[in-house]
Amino acid sequence: MEATAPNAIQVFVNGESKFAPQGLNVVQLLDFLAIDASRVAVELNRSIVRKQDWIATVVEGGAQVEIVWFVGGG
C-alpha cells in the first residue's frame, strides 16, 4: 500500500517502515503482512500483546511493532 493511499497509516515493523490500512487490529495487521499468526509473538510499542488481546488491540499510526517468530529445531 502506498503512503498516498487514503486512510493509510505508517507503522514500523521490526524497525522497517510500512504503510497499512487505518483501523487494523493486530490479527488483521498480521494478515495484511502475510504473517502466520500461529507462529509469532507480538510486541506493540514496547509491550507484549497477549494473543487473546490481539483482536481488541488496534494498531495506531506511528506504532512500533516487533514480531518474533517461534522456531522449532532439534
Predicted model as a PDB file, atoms N, CA, C, CB and O in Angstrom, pLDDT in the B-factor column:
MODEL        1                                                                  
ATOM      1  N   MET A   1       0.848  -1.165   0.000  1.00 45.00           N  
ATOM      2  CA  MET A   1       0.000   0.000   0.000  1.00 45.00           C  
ATOM      3  C   MET A   1       0.894   1.227   0.000  1.00 45.00           C  
ATOM      4  CB  MET A   1      -0.965  -0.002   1.213  1.00 45.00           C  
ATOM      5  O   MET A   1       1.887   1.263   0.726  1.00 45.00           O  
ATOM      6  N   GLU A   2       0.567   2.218  -0.788  1.00 47.00           N  
ATOM      7  CA  GLU A   2       1.375   3.422  -0.898  1.00 47.00           C  
ATOM      8  C   GLU A   2       1.030   4.403   0.207  1.00 47.00           C  
ATOM      9  CB  GLU A   2       1.183   4.074  -2.262  1.00 47.00           C  
ATOM     10  O   GLU A   2      -0.067   4.372   0.766  1.00 47.00           O  
ATOM     11  N   ALA A   3       1.969   5.260   0.509  1.00 47.00           N  
ATOM     12  CA  ALA A   3       1.760   6.264   1.544  1.00 47.00           C  
ATOM     13  C   ALA A   3       0.627   7.209   1.179  1.00 47.00           C  
ATOM     14  CB  ALA A   3       3.037   7.052   1.782  1.00 47.00           C  
ATOM     15  O   ALA A   3      -0.017   7.768   2.067  1.00 47.00           O  
ATOM     16  N   THR A   4       0.375   7.395  -0.089  1.00 53.00           N  
ATOM     17  CA  THR A   4      -0.649   8.328  -0.532  1.00 53.00           C  
ATOM     18  C   THR A   4      -2.034   7.700  -0.573  1.00 53.00           C  
ATOM     19  CB  THR A   4      -0.297   8.864  -1.890  1.00 53.00           C  
ATOM     20  O   THR A   4      -3.009   8.394  -0.862  1.00 53.00           O  
ATOM     21  N   ALA A   5      -2.147   6.419  -0.294  1.00 70.00           N  
ATOM     22  CA  ALA A   5      -3.449   5.755  -0.304  1.00 70.00           C  
ATOM     23  C   ALA A   5      -4.321   6.347   0.813  1.00 70.00           C  
ATOM     24  CB  ALA A   5      -3.288   4.205  -0.128  1.00 70.00           C  
ATOM     25  O   ALA A   5      -3.834   6.629   1.908  1.00 70.00           O  
ATOM     26  N   PRO A   6      -5.616   6.530   0.521  1.00 76.00           N  
ATOM     27  CA  PRO A   6      -6.498   7.072   1.561  1.00 76.00           C  
ATOM     28  C   PRO A   6      -6.519   6.155   2.786  1.00 76.00           C  
ATOM     29  CB  PRO A   6      -7.929   7.259   1.011  1.00 76.00           C  
ATOM     30  O   PRO A   6      -6.498   4.930   2.663  1.00 76.00           O  
ATOM     31  N   ASN A   7      -6.561   6.763   3.945  1.00 88.00           N  
ATOM     32  CA  ASN A   7      -6.662   6.034   5.215  1.00 88.00           C  
ATOM     33  C   ASN A   7      -5.462   5.135   5.504  1.00 88.00           C  
ATOM     34  CB  ASN A   7      -7.911   5.202   5.218  1.00 88.00           C  
ATOM     35  O   ASN A   7      -5.585   4.181   6.272  1.00 88.00           O  
ATOM     36  N   ALA A   8      -4.314   5.415   4.909  1.00 95.00           N  
ATOM     37  CA  ALA A   8      -3.110   4.630   5.195  1.00 95.00           C  
ATOM     38  C   ALA A   8      -2.400   5.234   6.401  1.00 95.00           C  
ATOM     39  CB  ALA A   8      -2.158   4.586   3.957  1.00 95.00           C  
ATOM     40  O   ALA A   8      -2.364   6.452   6.571  1.00 95.00           O  
ATOM     41  N   ILE A   9      -1.841   4.369   7.228  1.00 97.00           N  
ATOM     42  CA  ILE A   9      -1.022   4.817   8.358  1.00 97.00           C  
ATOM     43  C   ILE A   9       0.368   4.222   8.207  1.00 97.00           C  
ATOM     44  CB  ILE A   9      -1.662   4.405   9.728  1.00 97.00           C  
ATOM     45  O   ILE A   9       0.545   3.171   7.590  1.00 97.00           O  
ATOM     46  N   GLN A  10       1.339   4.898   8.769  1.00 98.00           N  
ATOM     47  CA  GLN A  10       2.704   4.383   8.789  1.00 98.00           C  
ATOM     48  C   GLN A  10       2.928   3.685  10.111  1.00 98.00           C  
ATOM     49  CB  GLN A  10       3.746   5.518   8.573  1.00 98.00           C  
ATOM     50  O   GLN A  10       2.633   4.237  11.171  1.00 98.00           O  
ATOM     51  N   VAL A  11       3.452   2.468  10.051  1.00 98.00           N  
ATOM     52  CA  VAL A  11       3.847   1.719  11.240  1.00 98.00           C  
ATOM     53  C   VAL A  11       5.265   1.225  11.012  1.00 98.00           C  
ATOM     54  CB  VAL A  11       2.863   0.525  11.534  1.00 98.00           C  
ATOM     55  O   VAL A  11       5.741   1.174   9.878  1.00 98.00           O  
ATOM     56  N   PHE A  12       5.923   0.869  12.082  1.00 98.00           N  
ATOM     57  CA  PHE A  12       7.289   0.366  11.988  1.00 98.00           C  
ATOM     58  C   PHE A  12       7.280  -1.077  12.458  1.00 98.00           C  
ATOM     59  CB  PHE A  12       8.285   1.233  12.831  1.00 98.00           C  
ATOM     60  O   PHE A  12       7.029  -1.358  13.630  1.00 98.00           O  
ATOM     61  N   VAL A  13       7.556  -1.990  11.537  1.00 98.00           N  
ATOM     62  CA  VAL A  13       7.528  -3.418  11.819  1.00 98.00           C  
ATOM     63  C   VAL A  13       8.958  -3.920  11.841  1.00 98.00           C  
ATOM     64  CB  VAL A  13       6.673  -4.193  10.770  1.00 98.00           C  
ATOM     65  O   VAL A  13       9.649  -3.909  10.822  1.00 98.00           O  
ATOM     66  N   ASN A  14       9.399  -4.364  13.021  1.00 98.00           N  
ATOM     67  CA  ASN A  14      10.783  -4.806  13.209  1.00 98.00           C  
ATOM     68  C   ASN A  14      11.761  -3.759  12.671  1.00 98.00           C  
ATOM     69  CB  ASN A  14      11.017  -6.165  12.510  1.00 98.00           C  
ATOM     70  O   ASN A  14      12.763  -4.088  12.035  1.00 98.00           O  
ATOM     71  N   GLY A  15      11.440  -2.480  12.943  1.00 97.00           N  
ATOM     72  CA  GLY A  15      12.303  -1.375  12.566  1.00 97.00           C  
ATOM     73  C   GLY A  15      12.142  -0.880  11.141  1.00 97.00           C  
ATOM     74  O   GLY A  15      12.778   0.103  10.761  1.00 97.00           O  
ATOM     75  N   GLU A  16      11.315  -1.527  10.349  1.00 98.00           N  
ATOM     76  CA  GLU A  16      11.134  -1.151   8.945  1.00 98.00           C  
ATOM     77  C   GLU A  16       9.811  -0.419   8.761  1.00 98.00           C  
ATOM     78  CB  GLU A  16      11.189  -2.398   8.034  1.00 98.00           C  
ATOM     79  O   GLU A  16       8.767  -0.880   9.223  1.00 98.00           O  
ATOM     80  N   SER A  17       9.860   0.719   8.087  1.00 98.00           N  
ATOM     81  CA  SER A  17       8.656   1.499   7.834  1.00 98.00           C  
ATOM     82  C   SER A  17       7.734   0.767   6.863  1.00 98.00           C  
ATOM     83  CB  SER A  17       9.018   2.885   7.283  1.00 98.00           C  
ATOM     84  O   SER A  17       8.169   0.289   5.815  1.00 98.00           O  
ATOM     85  N   LYS A  18       6.455   0.688   7.227  1.00 97.00           N  
ATOM     86  CA  LYS A  18       5.440   0.061   6.370  1.00 97.00           C  
ATOM     87  C   LYS A  18       4.206   0.945   6.393  1.00 97.00           C  
ATOM     88  CB  LYS A  18       5.097  -1.403   6.845  1.00 97.00           C  
ATOM     89  O   LYS A  18       3.986   1.693   7.346  1.00 97.00           O  
ATOM     90  N   PHE A  19       3.403   0.858   5.345  1.00 97.00           N  
ATOM     91  CA  PHE A  19       2.118   1.535   5.317  1.00 97.00           C  
ATOM     92  C   PHE A  19       1.024   0.484   5.307  1.00 97.00           C  
ATOM     93  CB  PHE A  19       1.999   2.478   4.088  1.00 97.00           C  
ATOM     94  O   PHE A  19       1.102  -0.504   4.577  1.00 97.00           O  
ATOM     95  N   ALA A  20      -0.002   0.707   6.129  1.00 97.00           N  
ATOM     96  CA  ALA A  20      -1.092  -0.261   6.281  1.00 97.00           C  
ATOM     97  C   ALA A  20      -2.409   0.510   6.363  1.00 97.00           C  
ATOM     98  CB  ALA A  20      -0.886  -1.163   7.554  1.00 97.00           C  
ATOM     99  O   ALA A  20      -2.417   1.704   6.662  1.00 97.00           O  
ATOM    100  N   PRO A  21      -3.511  -0.170   6.099  1.00 97.00           N  
ATOM    101  CA  PRO A  21      -4.809   0.498   6.239  1.00 97.00           C  
ATOM    102  C   PRO A  21      -5.047   0.912   7.692  1.00 97.00           C  
ATOM    103  CB  PRO A  21      -5.949  -0.424   5.754  1.00 97.00           C  
ATOM    104  O   PRO A  21      -4.650   0.209   8.621  1.00 97.00           O  
ATOM    105  N   GLN A  22      -5.688   2.036   7.871  1.00 97.00           N  
ATOM    106  CA  GLN A  22      -6.023   2.528   9.200  1.00 97.00           C  
ATOM    107  C   GLN A  22      -7.063   1.626   9.855  1.00 97.00           C  
ATOM    108  CB  GLN A  22      -6.537   3.973   9.126  1.00 97.00           C  
ATOM    109  O   GLN A  22      -7.926   1.076   9.171  1.00 97.00           O  
ATOM    110  N   GLY A  23      -6.987   1.471  11.168  1.00 96.00           N  
ATOM    111  CA  GLY A  23      -8.005   0.761  11.928  1.00 96.00           C  
ATOM    112  C   GLY A  23      -7.814  -0.731  12.070  1.00 96.00           C  
ATOM    113  O   GLY A  23      -8.699  -1.418  12.580  1.00 96.00           O  
ATOM    114  N   LEU A  24      -6.665  -1.255  11.626  1.00 98.00           N  
ATOM    115  CA  LEU A  24      -6.435  -2.694  11.749  1.00 98.00           C  
ATOM    116  C   LEU A  24      -6.113  -3.073  13.185  1.00 98.00           C  
ATOM    117  CB  LEU A  24      -5.301  -3.137  10.823  1.00 98.00           C  
ATOM    118  O   LEU A  24      -5.432  -2.334  13.897  1.00 98.00           O  
ATOM    119  N   ASN A  25      -6.611  -4.240  13.606  1.00 98.00           N  
ATOM    120  CA  ASN A  25      -6.168  -4.783  14.882  1.00 98.00           C  
ATOM    121  C   ASN A  25      -4.935  -5.645  14.612  1.00 98.00           C  
ATOM    122  CB  ASN A  25      -7.309  -5.613  15.584  1.00 98.00           C  
ATOM    123  O   ASN A  25      -4.516  -5.779  13.462  1.00 98.00           O  
ATOM    124  N   VAL A  26      -4.357  -6.221  15.648  1.00 98.00           N  
ATOM    125  CA  VAL A  26      -3.124  -6.995  15.488  1.00 98.00           C  
ATOM    126  C   VAL A  26      -3.329  -8.176  14.540  1.00 98.00           C  
ATOM    127  CB  VAL A  26      -2.631  -7.495  16.851  1.00 98.00           C  
ATOM    128  O   VAL A  26      -2.479  -8.428  13.687  1.00 98.00           O  
ATOM    129  N   VAL A  27      -4.435  -8.902  14.673  1.00 98.00           N  
ATOM    130  CA  VAL A  27      -4.708 -10.048  13.788  1.00 98.00           C  
ATOM    131  C   VAL A  27      -4.780  -9.588  12.332  1.00 98.00           C  
ATOM    132  CB  VAL A  27      -6.034 -10.752  14.193  1.00 98.00           C  
ATOM    133  O   VAL A  27      -4.194 -10.214  11.448  1.00 98.00           O  
ATOM    134  N   GLN A  28      -5.487  -8.509  12.092  1.00 98.00           N  
ATOM    135  CA  GLN A  28      -5.629  -8.001  10.721  1.00 98.00           C  
ATOM    136  C   GLN A  28      -4.299  -7.496  10.171  1.00 98.00           C  
ATOM    137  CB  GLN A  28      -6.669  -6.877  10.676  1.00 98.00           C  
ATOM    138  O   GLN A  28      -4.016  -7.668   8.985  1.00 98.00           O  
ATOM    139  N   LEU A  29      -3.482  -6.876  11.020  1.00 98.00           N  
ATOM    140  CA  LEU A  29      -2.171  -6.413  10.566  1.00 98.00           C  
ATOM    141  C   LEU A  29      -1.304  -7.600  10.157  1.00 98.00           C  
ATOM    142  CB  LEU A  29      -1.471  -5.590  11.670  1.00 98.00           C  
ATOM    143  O   LEU A  29      -0.656  -7.562   9.111  1.00 98.00           O  
ATOM    144  N   LEU A  30      -1.285  -8.646  10.969  1.00 98.00           N  
ATOM    145  CA  LEU A  30      -0.503  -9.832  10.613  1.00 98.00           C  
ATOM    146  C   LEU A  30      -0.987 -10.419   9.298  1.00 98.00           C  
ATOM    147  CB  LEU A  30      -0.586 -10.889  11.725  1.00 98.00           C  
ATOM    148  O   LEU A  30      -0.179 -10.827   8.462  1.00 98.00           O  
ATOM    149  N   ASP A  31      -2.296 -10.465   9.110  1.00 98.00           N  
ATOM    150  CA  ASP A  31      -2.860 -10.963   7.855  1.00 98.00           C  
ATOM    151  C   ASP A  31      -2.447 -10.064   6.690  1.00 98.00           C  
ATOM    152  CB  ASP A  31      -4.399 -11.047   7.948  1.00 98.00           C  
ATOM    153  O   ASP A  31      -2.059 -10.560   5.632  1.00 98.00           O  
ATOM    154  N   PHE A  32      -2.529  -8.750   6.879  1.00 98.00           N  
ATOM    155  CA  PHE A  32      -2.134  -7.793   5.848  1.00 98.00           C  
ATOM    156  C   PHE A  32      -0.666  -7.986   5.461  1.00 98.00           C  
ATOM    157  CB  PHE A  32      -2.370  -6.353   6.336  1.00 98.00           C  
ATOM    158  O   PHE A  32      -0.302  -7.848   4.293  1.00 98.00           O  
ATOM    159  N   LEU A  33       0.171  -8.305   6.450  1.00 97.00           N  
ATOM    160  CA  LEU A  33       1.604  -8.520   6.214  1.00 97.00           C  
ATOM    161  C   LEU A  33       1.927  -9.944   5.764  1.00 97.00           C  
ATOM    162  CB  LEU A  33       2.381  -8.203   7.471  1.00 97.00           C  
ATOM    163  O   LEU A  33       3.090 -10.287   5.552  1.00 97.00           O  
ATOM    164  N   ALA A  34       0.879 -10.777   5.621  1.00 97.00           N  
ATOM    165  CA  ALA A  34       1.028 -12.184   5.208  1.00 97.00           C  
ATOM    166  C   ALA A  34       1.912 -12.962   6.172  1.00 97.00           C  
ATOM    167  CB  ALA A  34       1.610 -12.265   3.796  1.00 97.00           C  
ATOM    168  O   ALA A  34       2.797 -13.712   5.759  1.00 97.00           O  
ATOM    169  N   ILE A  35       1.655 -12.770   7.472  1.00 96.00           N  
ATOM    170  CA  ILE A  35       2.409 -13.458   8.515  1.00 96.00           C  
ATOM    171  C   ILE A  35       1.494 -14.462   9.197  1.00 96.00           C  
ATOM    172  CB  ILE A  35       2.996 -12.450   9.547  1.00 96.00           C  
ATOM    173  O   ILE A  35       0.370 -14.132   9.576  1.00 96.00           O  
ATOM    174  N   ASP A  36       1.978 -15.689   9.352  1.00 94.00           N  
ATOM    175  CA  ASP A  36       1.233 -16.758  10.014  1.00 94.00           C  
ATOM    176  C   ASP A  36       1.145 -16.446  11.508  1.00 94.00           C  
ATOM    177  CB  ASP A  36       1.908 -18.148   9.774  1.00 94.00           C  
ATOM    178  O   ASP A  36       2.138 -16.545  12.228  1.00 94.00           O  
ATOM    179  N   ALA A  37      -0.041 -16.074  11.964  1.00 95.00           N  
ATOM    180  CA  ALA A  37      -0.243 -15.652  13.345  1.00 95.00           C  
ATOM    181  C   ALA A  37      -0.029 -16.772  14.354  1.00 95.00           C  
ATOM    182  CB  ALA A  37      -1.623 -15.098  13.506  1.00 95.00           C  
ATOM    183  O   ALA A  37       0.174 -16.497  15.536  1.00 95.00           O  
ATOM    184  N   SER A  38      -0.067 -18.008  13.924  1.00 93.00           N  
ATOM    185  CA  SER A  38       0.084 -19.118  14.862  1.00 93.00           C  
ATOM    186  C   SER A  38       1.534 -19.324  15.303  1.00 93.00           C  
ATOM    187  CB  SER A  38      -0.441 -20.391  14.238  1.00 93.00           C  
ATOM    188  O   SER A  38       1.790 -20.075  16.244  1.00 93.00           O  
ATOM    189  N   ARG A  39       2.476 -18.670  14.640  1.00 91.00           N  
ATOM    190  CA  ARG A  39       3.891 -18.920  14.928  1.00 91.00           C  
ATOM    191  C   ARG A  39       4.651 -17.679  15.377  1.00 91.00           C  
ATOM    192  CB  ARG A  39       4.557 -19.491  13.715  1.00 91.00           C  
ATOM    193  O   ARG A  39       5.876 -17.625  15.264  1.00 91.00           O  
ATOM    194  N   VAL A  40       3.920 -16.663  15.894  1.00 97.00           N  
ATOM    195  CA  VAL A  40       4.603 -15.430  16.280  1.00 97.00           C  
ATOM    196  C   VAL A  40       4.133 -14.914  17.635  1.00 97.00           C  
ATOM    197  CB  VAL A  40       4.387 -14.363  15.224  1.00 97.00           C  
ATOM    198  O   VAL A  40       3.067 -15.278  18.133  1.00 97.00           O  
ATOM    199  N   ALA A  41       4.967 -14.057  18.210  1.00 98.00           N  
ATOM    200  CA  ALA A  41       4.606 -13.237  19.366  1.00 98.00           C  
ATOM    201  C   ALA A  41       4.699 -11.788  18.894  1.00 98.00           C  
ATOM    202  CB  ALA A  41       5.551 -13.518  20.626  1.00 98.00           C  
ATOM    203  O   ALA A  41       5.499 -11.459  18.019  1.00 98.00           O  
ATOM    204  N   VAL A  42       3.871 -10.929  19.484  1.00 98.00           N  
ATOM    205  CA  VAL A  42       3.811  -9.536  19.025  1.00 98.00           C  
ATOM    206  C   VAL A  42       4.031  -8.586  20.194  1.00 98.00           C  
ATOM    207  CB  VAL A  42       2.455  -9.240  18.344  1.00 98.00           C  
ATOM    208  O   VAL A  42       3.440  -8.730  21.265  1.00 98.00           O  
ATOM    209  N   GLU A  43       4.898  -7.613  19.953  1.00 98.00           N  
ATOM    210  CA  GLU A  43       5.126  -6.525  20.888  1.00 98.00           C  
ATOM    211  C   GLU A  43       4.672  -5.251  20.197  1.00 98.00           C  
ATOM    212  CB  GLU A  43       6.633  -6.441  21.335  1.00 98.00           C  
ATOM    213  O   GLU A  43       5.044  -4.996  19.052  1.00 98.00           O  
ATOM    214  N   LEU A  44       3.869  -4.449  20.890  1.00 98.00           N  
ATOM    215  CA  LEU A  44       3.359  -3.200  20.334  1.00 98.00           C  
ATOM    216  C   LEU A  44       3.798  -2.070  21.244  1.00 98.00           C  
ATOM    217  CB  LEU A  44       1.804  -3.229  20.182  1.00 98.00           C  
ATOM    218  O   LEU A  44       3.439  -2.033  22.421  1.00 98.00           O  
ATOM    219  N   ASN A  45       4.574  -1.150  20.696  1.00 98.00           N  
ATOM    220  CA  ASN A  45       5.080  -0.009  21.461  1.00 98.00           C  
ATOM    221  C   ASN A  45       5.732  -0.448  22.773  1.00 98.00           C  
ATOM    222  CB  ASN A  45       3.947   0.972  21.749  1.00 98.00           C  
ATOM    223  O   ASN A  45       5.473   0.114  23.837  1.00 98.00           O  
ATOM    224  N   ARG A  46       6.580  -1.463  22.664  1.00 97.00           N  
ATOM    225  CA  ARG A  46       7.407  -1.974  23.762  1.00 97.00           C  
ATOM    226  C   ARG A  46       6.638  -2.752  24.833  1.00 97.00           C  
ATOM    227  CB  ARG A  46       8.115  -0.834  24.412  1.00 97.00           C  
ATOM    228  O   ARG A  46       7.148  -2.966  25.932  1.00 97.00           O  
ATOM    229  N   SER A  47       5.414  -3.173  24.514  1.00 98.00           N  
ATOM    230  CA  SER A  47       4.634  -4.008  25.431  1.00 98.00           C  
ATOM    231  C   SER A  47       4.173  -5.259  24.700  1.00 98.00           C  
ATOM    232  CB  SER A  47       3.416  -3.228  26.003  1.00 98.00           C  
ATOM    233  O   SER A  47       3.649  -5.180  23.588  1.00 98.00           O  
ATOM    234  N   ILE A  48       4.371  -6.414  25.329  1.00 98.00           N  
ATOM    235  CA  ILE A  48       3.891  -7.667  24.750  1.00 98.00           C  
ATOM    236  C   ILE A  48       2.366  -7.628  24.697  1.00 98.00           C  
ATOM    237  CB  ILE A  48       4.392  -8.900  25.576  1.00 98.00           C  
ATOM    238  O   ILE A  48       1.714  -7.243  25.669  1.00 98.00           O  
ATOM    239  N   VAL A  49       1.809  -8.022  23.576  1.00 98.00           N  
ATOM    240  CA  VAL A  49       0.351  -8.110  23.438  1.00 98.00           C  
ATOM    241  C   VAL A  49      -0.015  -9.590  23.536  1.00 98.00           C  
ATOM    242  CB  VAL A  49      -0.155  -7.474  22.068  1.00 98.00           C  
ATOM    243  O   VAL A  49       0.414 -10.399  22.714  1.00 98.00           O  
ATOM    244  N   ARG A  50      -0.805  -9.931  24.540  1.00 98.00           N  
ATOM    245  CA  ARG A  50      -1.228 -11.325  24.712  1.00 98.00           C  
ATOM    246  C   ARG A  50      -2.107 -11.723  23.534  1.00 98.00           C  
ATOM    247  CB  ARG A  50      -1.990 -11.522  26.063  1.00 98.00           C  
ATOM    248  O   ARG A  50      -2.911 -10.930  23.045  1.00 98.00           O  
ATOM    249  N   LYS A  51      -1.943 -12.946  23.094  1.00 97.00           N  
ATOM    250  CA  LYS A  51      -2.664 -13.418  21.907  1.00 97.00           C  
ATOM    251  C   LYS A  51      -4.177 -13.223  22.048  1.00 97.00           C  
ATOM    252  CB  LYS A  51      -2.353 -14.899  21.654  1.00 97.00           C  
ATOM    253  O   LYS A  51      -4.847 -12.882  21.073  1.00 97.00           O  
ATOM    254  N   GLN A  52      -4.714 -13.431  23.235  1.00 98.00           N  
ATOM    255  CA  GLN A  52      -6.152 -13.276  23.427  1.00 98.00           C  
ATOM    256  C   GLN A  52      -6.593 -11.808  23.310  1.00 98.00           C  
ATOM    257  CB  GLN A  52      -6.556 -13.834  24.790  1.00 98.00           C  
ATOM    258  O   GLN A  52      -7.788 -11.532  23.204  1.00 98.00           O  
ATOM    259  N   ASP A  53      -5.639 -10.866  23.328  1.00 98.00           N  
ATOM    260  CA  ASP A  53      -5.963  -9.445  23.191  1.00 98.00           C  
ATOM    261  C   ASP A  53      -5.747  -8.908  21.779  1.00 98.00           C  
ATOM    262  CB  ASP A  53      -5.136  -8.644  24.156  1.00 98.00           C  
ATOM    263  O   ASP A  53      -6.039  -7.742  21.514  1.00 98.00           O  
ATOM    264  N   TRP A  54      -5.243  -9.738  20.873  1.00 98.00           N  
ATOM    265  CA  TRP A  54      -4.930  -9.266  19.522  1.00 98.00           C  
ATOM    266  C   TRP A  54      -6.139  -8.663  18.809  1.00 98.00           C  
ATOM    267  CB  TRP A  54      -4.377 -10.405  18.698  1.00 98.00           C  
ATOM    268  O   TRP A  54      -6.007  -7.632  18.150  1.00 98.00           O  
ATOM    269  N   ILE A  55      -7.299  -9.279  18.926  1.00 98.00           N  
ATOM    270  CA  ILE A  55      -8.479  -8.786  18.201  1.00 98.00           C  
ATOM    271  C   ILE A  55      -8.904  -7.414  18.716  1.00 98.00           C  
ATOM    272  CB  ILE A  55      -9.648  -9.781  18.331  1.00 98.00           C  
ATOM    273  O   ILE A  55      -9.363  -6.579  17.938  1.00 98.00           O  
ATOM    274  N   ALA A  56      -8.758  -7.176  19.999  1.00 98.00           N  
ATOM    275  CA  ALA A  56      -9.198  -5.920  20.603  1.00 98.00           C  
ATOM    276  C   ALA A  56      -8.137  -4.816  20.540  1.00 98.00           C  
ATOM    277  CB  ALA A  56      -9.587  -6.161  22.039  1.00 98.00           C  
ATOM    278  O   ALA A  56      -8.415  -3.674  20.907  1.00 98.00           O  
ATOM    279  N   THR A  57      -6.932  -5.142  20.081  1.00 98.00           N  
ATOM    280  CA  THR A  57      -5.832  -4.178  20.078  1.00 98.00           C  
ATOM    281  C   THR A  57      -5.657  -3.578  18.690  1.00 98.00           C  
ATOM    282  CB  THR A  57      -4.524  -4.844  20.541  1.00 98.00           C  
ATOM    283  O   THR A  57      -5.210  -4.245  17.757  1.00 98.00           O  
ATOM    284  N   VAL A  58      -6.021  -2.294  18.575  1.00 98.00           N  
ATOM    285  CA  VAL A  58      -5.908  -1.574  17.308  1.00 98.00           C  
ATOM    286  C   VAL A  58      -4.502  -1.002  17.185  1.00 98.00           C  
ATOM    287  CB  VAL A  58      -6.975  -0.445  17.207  1.00 98.00           C  
ATOM    288  O   VAL A  58      -3.949  -0.477  18.152  1.00 98.00           O  
ATOM    289  N   VAL A  59      -3.936  -1.105  16.004  1.00 98.00           N  
ATOM    290  CA  VAL A  59      -2.601  -0.571  15.729  1.00 98.00           C  
ATOM    291  C   VAL A  59      -2.767   0.839  15.167  1.00 98.00           C  
ATOM    292  CB  VAL A  59      -1.804  -1.495  14.729  1.00 98.00           C  
ATOM    293  O   VAL A  59      -3.354   1.030  14.102  1.00 98.00           O  
ATOM    294  N   GLU A  60      -2.246   1.813  15.890  1.00 98.00           N  
ATOM    295  CA  GLU A  60      -2.368   3.218  15.507  1.00 98.00           C  
ATOM    296  C   GLU A  60      -1.178   3.650  14.649  1.00 98.00           C  
ATOM    297  CB  GLU A  60      -2.474   4.109  16.759  1.00 98.00           C  
ATOM    298  O   GLU A  60      -0.139   2.990  14.636  1.00 98.00           O  
ATOM    299  N   GLY A  61      -1.340   4.755  13.940  1.00 97.00           N  
ATOM    300  CA  GLY A  61      -0.260   5.314  13.145  1.00 97.00           C  
ATOM    301  C   GLY A  61       0.956   5.601  14.002  1.00 97.00           C  
ATOM    302  O   GLY A  61       0.823   6.077  15.130  1.00 97.00           O  
ATOM    303  N   GLY A  62       2.127   5.319  13.486  1.00 98.00           N  
ATOM    304  CA  GLY A  62       3.374   5.543  14.200  1.00 98.00           C  
ATOM    305  C   GLY A  62       3.750   4.428  15.163  1.00 98.00           C  
ATOM    306  O   GLY A  62       4.784   4.499  15.828  1.00 98.00           O  
ATOM    307  N   ALA A  63       2.913   3.398  15.240  1.00 98.00           N  
ATOM    308  CA  ALA A  63       3.172   2.298  16.174  1.00 98.00           C  
ATOM    309  C   ALA A  63       4.472   1.580  15.831  1.00 98.00           C  
ATOM    310  CB  ALA A  63       2.005   1.302  16.164  1.00 98.00           C  
ATOM    311  O   ALA A  63       4.854   1.463  14.666  1.00 98.00           O  
ATOM    312  N   GLN A  64       5.140   1.104  16.878  1.00 98.00           N  
ATOM    313  CA  GLN A  64       6.320   0.273  16.706  1.00 98.00           C  
ATOM    314  C   GLN A  64       5.914  -1.157  17.034  1.00 98.00           C  
ATOM    315  CB  GLN A  64       7.511   0.758  17.611  1.00 98.00           C  
ATOM    316  O   GLN A  64       5.572  -1.477  18.172  1.00 98.00           O  
ATOM    317  N   VAL A  65       5.959  -2.000  16.027  1.00 98.00           N  
ATOM    318  CA  VAL A  65       5.531  -3.391  16.158  1.00 98.00           C  
ATOM    319  C   VAL A  65       6.755  -4.286  15.994  1.00 98.00           C  
ATOM    320  CB  VAL A  65       4.425  -3.749  15.105  1.00 98.00           C  
ATOM    321  O   VAL A  65       7.482  -4.194  15.005  1.00 98.00           O  
ATOM    322  N   GLU A  66       6.965  -5.142  16.971  1.00 98.00           N  
ATOM    323  CA  GLU A  66       8.035  -6.137  16.871  1.00 98.00           C  
ATOM    324  C   GLU A  66       7.362  -7.500  16.783  1.00 98.00           C  
ATOM    325  CB  GLU A  66       9.034  -6.059  18.102  1.00 98.00           C  
ATOM    326  O   GLU A  66       6.525  -7.849  17.616  1.00 98.00           O  
ATOM    327  N   ILE A  67       7.734  -8.254  15.775  1.00 98.00           N  
ATOM    328  CA  ILE A  67       7.175  -9.583  15.564  1.00 98.00           C  
ATOM    329  C   ILE A  67       8.305 -10.590  15.688  1.00 98.00           C  
ATOM    330  CB  ILE A  67       6.467  -9.694  14.174  1.00 98.00           C  
ATOM    331  O   ILE A  67       9.321 -10.491  15.000  1.00 98.00           O  
ATOM    332  N   VAL A  68       8.116 -11.560  16.573  1.00 97.00           N  
ATOM    333  CA  VAL A  68       9.131 -12.583  16.817  1.00 97.00           C  
ATOM    334  C   VAL A  68       8.553 -13.927  16.410  1.00 97.00           C  
ATOM    335  CB  VAL A  68       9.586 -12.596  18.315  1.00 97.00           C  
ATOM    336  O   VAL A  68       7.476 -14.313  16.865  1.00 97.00           O  
ATOM    337  N   TRP A  69       9.269 -14.635  15.556  1.00 94.00           N  
ATOM    338  CA  TRP A  69       8.833 -15.956  15.074  1.00 94.00           C  
ATOM    339  C   TRP A  69       9.338 -17.047  15.989  1.00 94.00           C  
ATOM    340  CB  TRP A  69       9.323 -16.207  13.641  1.00 94.00           C  
ATOM    341  O   TRP A  69      10.485 -17.016  16.435  1.00 94.00           O  
ATOM    342  N   PHE A  70       8.466 -18.027  16.272  1.00 87.00           N  
ATOM    343  CA  PHE A  70       8.871 -19.203  17.018  1.00 87.00           C  
ATOM    344  C   PHE A  70       9.545 -20.145  16.045  1.00 87.00           C  
ATOM    345  CB  PHE A  70       7.660 -19.884  17.728  1.00 87.00           C  
ATOM    346  O   PHE A  70       9.031 -20.385  14.953  1.00 87.00           O  
ATOM    347  N   VAL A  71      10.689 -20.679  16.429  1.00 80.00           N  
ATOM    348  CA  VAL A  71      11.440 -21.568  15.559  1.00 80.00           C  
ATOM    349  C   VAL A  71      11.650 -22.883  16.306  1.00 80.00           C  
ATOM    350  CB  VAL A  71      12.807 -20.929  15.128  1.00 80.00           C  
ATOM    351  O   VAL A  71      12.163 -22.902  17.425  1.00 80.00           O  
ATOM    352  N   GLY A  72      11.250 -23.966  15.677  1.00 76.00           N  
ATOM    353  CA  GLY A  72      11.466 -25.284  16.266  1.00 76.00           C  
ATOM    354  C   GLY A  72      12.771 -25.861  15.724  1.00 76.00           C  
ATOM    355  O   GLY A  72      13.273 -25.434  14.685  1.00 76.00           O  
ATOM    356  N   GLY A  73      13.280 -26.791  16.417  1.00 72.00           N  
ATOM    357  CA  GLY A  73      14.512 -27.406  15.941  1.00 72.00           C  
ATOM    358  C   GLY A  73      14.890 -28.575  16.833  1.00 72.00           C  
ATOM    359  O   GLY A  73      14.219 -28.891  17.816  1.00 72.00           O  
ATOM    360  N   GLY A  74      15.956 -29.181  16.460  1.00 63.00           N  
ATOM    361  CA  GLY A  74      16.341 -30.308  17.285  1.00 63.00           C  
ATOM    362  C   GLY A  74      17.748 -30.729  17.061  1.00 63.00           C  
ATOM    363  O   GLY A  74      18.217 -31.676  17.692  1.00 63.00           O  
TER     364      GLY A  74                                                      
ENDMDL                                                                          
END                                                                             
